[in-house]
Amino acid sequence: MLKIKSFSAVFVLLVLPSPLLGQLKYPIDLAVHGDDVLIVDRNLPGLFRVDGGANQSVVYQGSKKFRTPLNAARCVAVAPNGDIFVGDSSTRQIYRMGETPEKLLTNSIGIGIPYAMAFNKAGDLFIADLEAPGQIHRVKKGQTIPESFALQAGIRGLAFDKAGDLLAVTGLDEALIKFKMDGSREVILAKRPFDFPNGIAVLGEDMFISDSYKKCVWKIGPDKNPLAWCTQGLSYPGGIAVKGDQIWVTDAKAKKIFSIAADGTAKEVKLQ
């Protein structure tokens, strides 16, 4: 067992040798922290790290036992201070990741199905809950009890734009919605062009949305016109994030991670 310091001066990860390295089973989401990419795999299950050299390591290996931490990890996000959080539907909990997962939520029922998460610059965590009736929860920085931010069914992805507004992509007819921090709501796309959207990321003025059934990534510029941008090389794009000037996605069916260049070309990230 090897201990290394990573992500911040005080954050310690346990990097464990594992026969599972390089053999993802169902990578469902990812988040970027500097040169590192954090991946949640629904079926291994657990949280994994890929460094700038594509070297993969285990952050936390979950158990196959239901209602144990990260048994059904679905989403991952990095706070402005570098803390890593994972949403797990089997325990209805959000975990702060250290040597062992630490429960964030102290309310009695947790959150139903945490499917997507995003932090604003102030450090408040926004969580999309797929459990009926569907809503966005907000956990303010330093707090442990979620409050309802907005009622909204069918949310598959969350991201903040440059203006600090929260973008939500859904599987409904109102497919792309913007929420201001006062809770006001603006529909950006009132007619869904996506088959099965599964994540959203923002790079500059552009929004990128993964579409698992269409096997592509869409690009939406300031003109709000959806363009099927990356249309080859992917079989089931899901989690999506920005790394430098590229878009990275998980592909659960291919059991791989891909980087996508500015021209929309997808390239497999060869994990070591």
N, C-alpha and C positions, 0 to 999 in steps of 0.2 A: 504494500500500500504506500502510495506516495502522496504527500501533501504539497500543493503548490499554491502560491498566492496569485490571484487573478481578479480582474474586474475592478478592484480598488485596493488600496493599501491594506485594508483590514479584512477583506473578504477572502476566505479560505475555501478552496474546493478540494474535495477528495477525488482524485483521478484514479480510477480502478482499472486494472487490466481486465479485459473481458473478451470472451469468444464472440460476443455479439457485435463488436466493433466492425464497422463497414458493412453490416448486414441489417440495415433498417427494415422493419416489418410494415409499419404504417405511419410514416412521418406525417403529422397532421398540422403542425404549426411551427413557426420559427421566429426568432427575434435577433436583432443585431446589437452587439455591444463592442464598439471599436473594431478590432480585427476578428473578433470571435462571433460565431453564430451559434445560437442556442436552439435546439430542436426538441420538441416533444413528440414522442412516438406513442400512439394510442395502444399498440399491441405488444410492445416489448415488455412492459411499458416503462416510461421514465423520461428523464431529461438528460440530454447529451450535448456536448460541446464540440464544435469544429473550429480550430484555430486558423490563423492566416495561411498556414501551410497545408490545410485540409486534413490535419491530424485530428482524429476523433477520440473523445474520451467520455467516460461516464461521469456525469454530475451526480445523478441519483438514480439508482435502479429500483423501480417500483416493484410491487408484488402483484401476482395474479389474483390475490385474494381481494374480493370486493370489499369496499368501504375501508381500504387502506390507502395511505397517501400516494397519489399519482397513479393509482390503479387505472383510472380513466382520465389521464391528463389530456386536455383538449386545447389549451392556449397558453402562451407564454408572452411576457412583456417585461421590459427593463425600465425601472424608474429613473428619473433624472439623476439621482445620487448613485446609480449603478446597482441597486438591489434588484434581484431577479424574482419574479413572481410567476407561479404556474396555477392555472385554474383546473380543478379536478371535479368532474361530475359525480364520481362514485362516492365522494365524501361531502359534496356540495360546498367545497371549501376552496379558498385561495391560499396558496402557500408562499411564504417568503423562503427562498432557498439558501441554506447554509450547509453545514455539515449534515444536518438533518432538516427536513421540511418543518417550518414553523407556521402554525395556523395564523392567518391574518384576522379572520372574521371571528367575532365573539358573540354574535347574535345566535339565537337558539336554532335557527333553521338554515343558516348559511345562505347559499345561493343555489337555485335549482340546477340549471345546466349552464355553467359559465362557458360560453363558446368563443368569445373574443374579448380582448382587453386592450386598453390604450391609456397612456399617461399624458396629462397635459403638462405644460412647463412648470406649473405650480406644484406638481407632484401628486395631484389627485388622480385616483385610479377609476376608470370607467369600464364597466363590465357588461357585456351583452348576455342576457339570460334568455335561453330558448324555451324555458319552461312556461307553459301557458299562464297568463295571457301574453307573455313576452314583454321585456322591458330592459331599460338601461339603468344599472345601479351606479351610484357614485360613492366611493370611499375617499373621504377627504384625507389629505396628508396628515399622518399622525393619529388618525382615527381607526377604529376597528369594527364599526357597525355601518353596514351599507344603507344608503338612503336612495329612494327612488328618484331618478333624474328625469326619465321620460318613459311613458308607456309606448312600446313599439314591438310588434310581433315580427318574427322571421329574420332577425338580424344575424348575418353571417360574418361580418367583418367591421372593425372600427379602426379609425385613424384620425389624427389631427392634421389640419391643413396649416399653411403658413400663417394664416390670420388667427389661429387658435380656436377655430371652430371644429366641432366633432362631426366627422363624416361616418355614416352608417350605410352599408350595402345590405340589401335584404333579398330574399327570394320571392318577394311579392311584386305586384304591379308597380307600386311606388318603390322603385328599385334602389334609388340613391337619395339619401336625405341628409340635410345639414342641420345640426343643432348648435345654436349659440349657447353660451354658458348661462344665459338667463332662462334657458329651456325653450325658447322659441324655435320653431321648426319650419324648414324650407325644403320642399321637394325639388330635387335637381333633375331626376329622371322619373317621369310619371308613367312611362311605359317601359317595362322591363325588356332590355335587349339580350340579357344573359340567359343561358339555360339553367345553370346552377352556380351562382356566385358563391365563393368560399373564402374571400379575403380581400382586403383593400390596403394599398400603400400609396404614399404621396411622395413624389420626387419633383422638386421645383414647383412649377405651375400645373403639373400633370398628376392625374390619378390613375392608378393601375389596379385592375380587378381581376382576380383569378376566376376562371369558369371551369369547374370540374367536368361537367358534361360536354361542353363545347371543346374541351381539351385545348384551351387557349388562355391568353391573358389579354384583356382589353385595356386600351389607353384612352383616357378622356382628358382633353385639353381644356383651356379656358373657354372654348366655344361650346363646351358641354356636348360635343358630338362623339358618341362611342365608336371607337375604331378597333376591330379585331387586329391586334398588334403582333403578338407572338402566337403563331398559328401552327407551328410544326415542332415536333420533338417532345411534346408533353402528352401524357396519357391521363392524368388526373391531378392537375394543379390545385393546391389547396392553400396552405399558409403562404403568406407573401410579405416581403419586407425589403427595405432599401439598404444596400450595402455599397457605400461609395457612390459611384455613378451607375450602378447596376441594380436590377431587380432580381431578388432571389426567391425561389418558390420551392415548396415541398411537393413531391409527387407520390401519393400514397400507393398507387397501383404499380408504378415503376419501382417503388421502394428506394427512391433516389432524391437528391437535391440538385436543382439546376440554377445556374446564373443566366441572366438574360441581358445581352448587350443593348446598346442604344438603338440598333437597327432591328431589334426584336428577335435576334438569333439566340436560341436556348442552347446551353452547353452543360453537360453533366459535371457536377463537382465530384471529382474522384476522391473519395474518402480513404484515408490511410489508417 
